Amino acid sequence: MNKTKSSLFIFFVVCLTAIRAQKIQISAFDSVQKTPLLDVKAISKKGVLLAASKNSGKILFDKSLVQTGITLYKEGYRPKEISLFDIKSSDSLVVFLDLNVNKLDTANIRIQRKDFIFSTNQIIEDYIVKDKDHILLIVSGKNQGHFNLHLINFNGDVLHKVEFYSEPSREFFKDCNNNYHLVLKDSAYQISFFDSTVSLVFKVPLKTLFDLLYPCKIMLGNKAIVEIKGQEKKVEGMYFDNRAPALYTDYFLYSNSKKTFFKRLYLNQNITKMYREELNYEKSWKGIKSDQAIESQRSFYYSKIYKSPHLYFFKNSDSTFVTYDLEVDSLSYFNIKTGASNNIKLAPLYQKSDFNICQDDKTRNVYFNKRHSNLIYHHDLATNTFTRIRSTLTINARLICIYDNTLFYVEKPAGATDKIFLRCFPIKL
């Protein structure tokens, strides 16, 4: 009987040892603070999520699931590669992750500017740099209820003109499938380019355009990311009424008619806290400061500061894209095939409301421009490097566009009474 119990015990121990040998435990820590990290994801080379760490920083999964090694991902940290040899040769690994904070290198550029000159009785409402030879502009006359589309070359010659006599001008819209649309007051046309001409096709009601295409932020193959804002609410007051944006915005991944949750973006908590503290301070002035003055400040907050959270989406490759959340100074790379993501902390970009952000359609690099300054930020998506560019020109302009490392913008220089410019100059890194 004792021999039987002893045999069973030995058998149990052997089995338990075998089971444990099939598992591996990875303990993830911050490399500086030496503290355990929560929600570190272990992802296989095939893009399969194996497990994620708890508060202890421990990740536990079956060795049999790993064939070619894994990568550890944590928002704000640099990815860590773990080889197949390390996994197979040990049952327990300790890994330290480094914070991923991008540093900005500084470069200087020399301006070799080219100007497309228009008279001041014309207004450049919007424009598209189609390629190295063609620019399409919305040009309207002052105090006139019509506008023209001008397709020009880089010599400034008008190659083709489309006239609108009964429509006030609006703007161009680029959808998630890289098609351009001319947006009018109540309708929209898709734009087709043919050599040195432009045609307007597929007229649709404006509501149709924005209901179907505007929520789509990016499309890769048959997969698309769609933005759905939360419900707005009406804020009523004695003197002012406002529409308050939703506290969050949701993003969903659509693939083959299937809808899966992608990300929820909350309203900037620091701004909300600042406003609440300011409002409480104002309430303490009750009887000293008028109700109308307090409510006016509240109205200003809702109309100018309290904005819906928003992500910027840019294509990186046929299967990856990049998102920028400027409210919290972060960007993320996302692989739409595997589901793998990598979040990176940005160096703070102060006065974010004054930043223009756009992608170079040819190089796919992303540029940030701070108005009223000579600073341009260049983000190389392929190498994930940032460069801060100082130009010899202070850019105080609207309608910023980058194409083939060339900066375009519309400006009426100080002192110029009879001219308005569409300017461009190459950015040399």
C-alpha positions in Angstrom: 0.0 0.0 0.0 2.8 2.4 0.9 4.6 1.4 -2.3 1.5 2.3 -4.3 1.2 5.7 -2.6 4.8 6.3 -3.1 4.5 5.4 -6.8 1.5 7.7 -7.2 3.3 10.5 -5.5 6.3 10.1 -7.7 4.1 9.9 -10.8 2.3 13.1 -9.7 5.5 15.0 -9.2 6.8 13.9 -12.6 3.6 15.0 -14.3 3.6 18.3 -12.5 7.3 18.9 -13.5 6.4 18.1 -17.1 3.5 20.5 -17.1 5.6 23.2 -15.6 8.3 22.5 -18.2 5.8 23.3 -21.0 5.2 26.8 -19.6 7.5 29.9 -19.5 7.2 32.9 -17.2 8.5 36.3 -18.3 8.7 39.0 -15.7 8.7 42.5 -17.3 10.1 45.5 -15.5 10.8 49.2 -16.1 14.5 49.5 -16.9 14.9 52.7 -14.8 12.4 52.4 -11.9 12.8 48.6 -11.7 9.1 48.3 -11.1 6.8 45.6 -12.6 4.9 46.6 -15.7 1.2 46.0 -16.3 -0.3 45.0 -19.7 3.0 44.0 -21.4 1.8 42.0 -24.4 3.7 38.9 -25.7 3.1 38.6 -29.4 4.4 35.9 -31.7 6.2 36.6 -35.0 2.9 35.6 -36.7 1.1 38.4 -34.8 -0.7 36.1 -32.3 -1.3 37.5 -28.8 0.1 34.9 -26.4 -0.5 36.6 -23.0 -0.3 39.9 -21.2 1.2 40.8 -17.9 -0.7 41.5 -14.7 0.2 43.9 -11.9 3.1 41.7 -11.0 4.6 42.1 -14.4 4.5 38.3 -15.0 3.5 36.8 -18.4 2.8 33.1 -18.5 2.1 31.1 -21.7 2.8 27.7 -23.3 6.2 27.2 -24.9 4.5 25.1 -27.6 2.8 28.2 -29.0 6.2 29.8 -29.9 7.9 28.7 -33.1 10.2 31.6 -34.0 10.5 33.8 -30.9 8.3 36.6 -29.6 8.1 40.4 -29.2 7.1 42.2 -26.0 5.0 45.4 -26.5 4.0 48.0 -23.9 2.5 51.4 -24.7 5.2 54.1 -24.2 8.1 51.5 -24.3 10.4 50.2 -27.0 9.5 46.7 -28.2 11.7 43.9 -26.9 12.7 40.8 -29.0 12.9 37.5 -27.2 14.6 34.8 -29.2 13.4 31.2 -29.5 16.6 29.9 -27.9 16.0 32.0 -24.7 12.4 30.7 -24.5 13.3 27.1 -25.0 16.3 27.1 -22.7 14.7 28.6 -19.6 11.4 28.4 -17.7 11.7 31.9 -16.3 13.1 35.1 -17.8 13.4 38.7 -16.4 13.2 41.4 -19.1 13.7 45.2 -18.7 11.9 47.6 -21.1 13.1 51.0 -22.0 10.8 54.1 -22.3 10.4 55.1 -25.9 10.7 58.9 -25.9 11.7 60.4 -29.3 14.4 63.0 -29.2 14.4 65.7 -31.8 17.5 66.2 -34.0 17.8 69.7 -35.4 18.6 70.5 -39.0 18.7 73.8 -40.9 17.2 74.3 -44.4 18.0 76.8 -47.0 15.0 78.2 -48.9 14.8 78.2 -52.6 11.4 79.5 -52.8 9.0 79.5 -55.8 6.0 81.8 -55.8 2.7 81.5 -57.8 1.4 85.0 -57.8 -2.3 86.0 -57.8 -4.0 89.4 -57.6 -5.7 90.3 -54.4 -9.1 90.4 -56.1 -8.8 86.6 -56.1 -8.9 84.3 -53.0 -7.2 80.9 -52.9 -9.8 78.9 -51.0 -8.0 75.5 -51.1 -5.6 73.5 -53.3 -4.3 70.0 -54.1 -0.8 69.2 -55.1 -1.6 66.2 -57.4 1.9 65.4 -58.6 5.2 67.1 -59.5 3.5 68.8 -62.5 0.0 69.7 -61.4 -1.7 71.8 -58.7 -5.5 72.2 -58.5 -6.8 75.3 -56.9 -10.2 76.7 -55.8 -9.9 80.4 -56.9 -12.8 82.8 -56.0 -13.4 86.4 -56.6 -13.9 88.9 -53.7 -17.5 89.6 -52.9 -18.6 87.3 -55.8 -20.9 84.3 -55.7 -18.8 82.1 -57.9 -15.4 80.4 -58.2 -13.2 78.6 -60.7 -11.1 75.4 -60.5 -7.6 76.1 -61.9 -5.3 73.3 -62.8 -1.8 74.8 -63.1 1.7 73.5 -63.8 4.8 74.4 -61.8 5.4 77.3 -64.3 2.1 78.8 -63.1 0.4 78.2 -66.5 -3.3 77.5 -66.3 -3.8 74.1 -68.1 -7.5 73.7 -67.5 -10.3 75.7 -65.9 -13.8 74.6 -64.6 -16.2 77.5 -63.8 -18.9 77.6 -61.2 -21.2 80.6 -61.5 -23.9 79.9 -59.0 -22.1 78.2 -56.1 -20.1 79.8 -53.3 -16.7 78.1 -53.0 -16.0 75.5 -50.3 -13.1 73.1 -50.1 -11.5 69.9 -51.1 -11.9 66.7 -49.2 -9.7 63.6 -49.4 -11.4 60.3 -48.4 -9.8 57.3 -46.8 -9.3 55.7 -50.2 -7.2 58.7 -51.4 -10.0 60.0 -53.7 -10.5 63.8 -53.9 -13.9 65.5 -53.7 -15.0 69.1 -54.3 -17.3 70.0 -51.4 -20.0 72.6 -52.2 -22.8 74.0 -50.1 -25.3 71.1 -50.5 -23.5 68.6 -52.7 -20.1 67.2 -53.6 -18.3 65.9 -56.7 -15.5 63.3 -56.9 -12.6 64.7 -58.9 -10.9 62.8 -61.7 -7.6 63.8 -63.2 -6.8 63.0 -66.9 -3.3 64.3 -68.0 -3.7 68.0 -68.0 -7.5 68.2 -67.5 -9.8 67.7 -64.5 -13.3 66.3 -64.5 -16.1 66.3 -61.9 -17.9 63.0 -61.5 -20.3 61.2 -59.1 -22.3 64.1 -57.8 -23.8 63.2 -54.4 -25.7 65.1 -51.7 -23.3 66.6 -49.1 -25.0 64.6 -46.3 -24.3 61.4 -48.2 -20.6 62.2 -48.5 -20.1 63.0 -44.9 -22.3 60.1 -43.6 -20.5 57.5 -45.7 -17.0 58.7 -46.3 -16.1 61.3 -43.6 -16.2 58.8 -40.7 -13.7 56.5 -42.5 -10.2 57.5 -41.4 -8.0 55.1 -43.3 -8.4 52.0 -45.6 -5.9 49.3 -46.2 -7.1 46.6 -48.6 -10.6 45.5 -47.5 -10.1 46.8 -44.0 -11.1 50.3 -42.7 -11.0 52.3 -39.5 -14.2 54.2 -38.9 -14.7 57.0 -36.4 -17.9 57.2 -34.3 -18.3 60.2 -32.0 -20.2 59.9 -28.8 -23.4 61.8 -28.3 -23.2 65.6 -28.0 -25.2 67.3 -25.4 -26.8 70.7 -25.2 -25.6 73.1 -22.5 -28.3 75.6 -21.7 -27.7 78.8 -19.7 -29.5 82.0 -19.0 -27.4 84.0 -21.4 -25.7 81.5 -23.7 -26.4 78.0 -25.2 -23.8 75.7 -26.5 -23.3 72.2 -27.9 -20.8 70.3 -25.8 -18.9 67.6 -27.6 -19.0 64.0 -26.4 -16.5 63.0 -23.7 -15.0 60.3 -26.0 -14.7 59.1 -29.6 -14.7 55.5 -30.6 -12.8 53.9 -33.5 -13.9 50.5 -35.0 -12.1 48.2 -37.5 -14.4 47.0 -40.3 -13.3 43.9 -42.2 -15.5 41.8 -44.5 -18.6 43.4 -42.9 -17.4 42.5 -39.4 -17.1 45.3 -36.8 -14.5 45.1 -34.0 -13.6 47.6 -31.4 -10.2 49.4 -32.1 -9.7 52.3 -29.7 -11.6 54.7 -27.4 -10.2 58.2 -27.1 -11.2 60.3 -24.1 -11.4 64.0 -23.8 -8.2 65.5 -22.5 -8.4 65.1 -18.8 -6.0 67.9 -18.0 -8.0 70.4 -20.0 -11.2 69.2 -18.3 -9.6 69.5 -14.8 -8.3 73.0 -15.6 -11.8 74.1 -16.6 -13.5 72.7 -13.6 -10.9 74.3 -11.3 -11.4 77.6 -13.1 -15.2 77.3 -12.9 -15.1 76.6 -9.1 -12.8 79.7 -8.8 -15.4 81.8 -10.7 -18.2 80.5 -8.5 -16.3 81.8 -5.5 -16.7 85.3 -6.9 -20.4 85.0 -6.7 -21.8 88.5 -6.0 -18.6 90.2 -7.2 -18.6 88.9 -10.7 -21.8 89.0 -12.7 -23.6 85.8 -13.7 -23.4 86.9 -17.3 -19.6 87.2 -17.1 -19.2 83.8 -15.5 -21.5 82.2 -18.1 -19.7 84.0 -20.9 -16.5 82.3 -19.8 -18.3 79.0 -19.7 -19.5 79.6 -23.2 -16.0 80.4 -24.4 -14.8 77.1 -23.0 -17.4 75.1 -24.8 -16.9 76.9 -28.1 -13.1 77.3 -28.2 -11.5 74.8 -25.8 -13.8 71.9 -25.2 -13.2 69.9 -28.4 -14.0 66.3 -29.2 -11.0 64.0 -28.9 -9.4 63.2 -32.3 -6.8 60.9 -33.8 -4.8 61.6 -36.9 -4.3 58.6 -39.2 -1.6 58.2 -41.9 -0.7 55.2 -44.0 2.8 53.8 -43.6 2.7 50.7 -45.8 0.1 48.4 -47.4 -0.5 46.8 -44.0 0.5 49.4 -41.4 -0.6 52.8 -40.4 0.3 55.4 -37.8 -1.9 57.3 -35.4 -1.1 60.5 -33.6 -2.8 61.6 -30.4 -1.4 65.1 -29.9 -3.4 65.7 -26.7 -1.2 63.2 -24.8 1.9 63.5 -27.0 1.9 59.9 -28.4 1.9 58.0 -31.6 1.2 54.4 -32.4 2.2 52.0 -35.2 -0.5 49.5 -36.0 -0.3 46.4 -38.3 -3.8 45.8 -39.6 -3.0 42.2 -40.6 -1.5 40.9 -37.4 -3.1 43.3 -34.9 0.3 44.2 -33.4 0.7 47.7 -32.2 3.5 49.8 -30.7 2.9 53.0 -28.8 5.6 55.7 -28.6 5.8 58.7 -26.4 6.5 62.0 -28.2 8.5 64.9 -27.0 5.9 67.5 -25.9 4.6 69.6 -28.8 3.5 72.7 -27.0 0.6 74.9 -28.2 -0.9 72.0 -30.2 -3.8 74.0 -31.4 -1.4 76.1 -33.5 0.1 73.0 -35.2 -0.7 71.9 -38.7 -0.1 68.2 -39.4 0.0 66.6 -42.8 1.5 63.7 -44.7 3.7 63.8 -47.8 1.6 61.8 -50.3 4.8 60.7 -52.2 7.3 59.9 -49.4 4.6 59.1 -46.7 6.6 61.1 -44.1 4.6 63.2 -41.7 5.3 66.9 -41.0 4.2 69.2 -38.1 4.3 72.9 -38.6 3.9 75.4 -35.8 2.3 78.6 -37.0 4.0 82.0 -36.3 7.4 80.3 -36.1 10.2 78.9 -38.3 9.9 75.4 -36.9 8.9 72.3 -38.9 8.9 68.8 -37.5 9.7 65.9 -39.8 8.8 62.3 -38.9 10.3 59.6 -41.0 7.8 56.7 -40.7 10.2 54.1 -42.1 12.9 54.7 -39.4 10.7 56.3 -36.8 13.0 59.3 -36.4 12.1 62.9 -35.8 13.9 65.9 -37.1 13.3 69.5 -36.0 13.9 71.8 -38.9 14.7 75.4 -38.6 13.9 77.4 -41.7 15.0 81.0 -42.4 11.4 81.8 -43.1 8.7 82.4 -40.4 5.6 80.6 -41.6 2.5 82.5 -40.7 0.1 80.9 -43.0 -2.9 78.6 -43.5 -3.4 75.8 -46.0 -0.1 73.9 -45.4 0.7 71.1 -47.7 3.7 68.9 -48.2 4.5 67.0 -51.5 7.8 65.3 -52.3 9.6 67.1 -49.5 8.4 70.4 -50.7 6.4 72.8 -48.5 3.4 74.6 -50.0 1.4 77.3 -48.3 -0.8 80.3 -49.1 0.2 83.7 -47.8 -0.4 87.4 -48.3 2.9 89.0 -47.1 2.9 92.0 -44.9 3.0 95.2 -47.0 1.8 93.4 -50.1 -1.4 95.2 -51.0 -2.1 93.8 -54.5 -0.7 90.2 -54.4 -1.4 86.9 -52.8 1.0 84.0 -53.1 0.9 80.2 -53.3 4.5 79.6 -52.2 6.6 76.4 -52.2 10.1 75.6 -51.3 12.1 72.3 -50.9 12.8 70.9 -47.5 16.4 69.6 -47.4 17.1 67.4 -44.4 
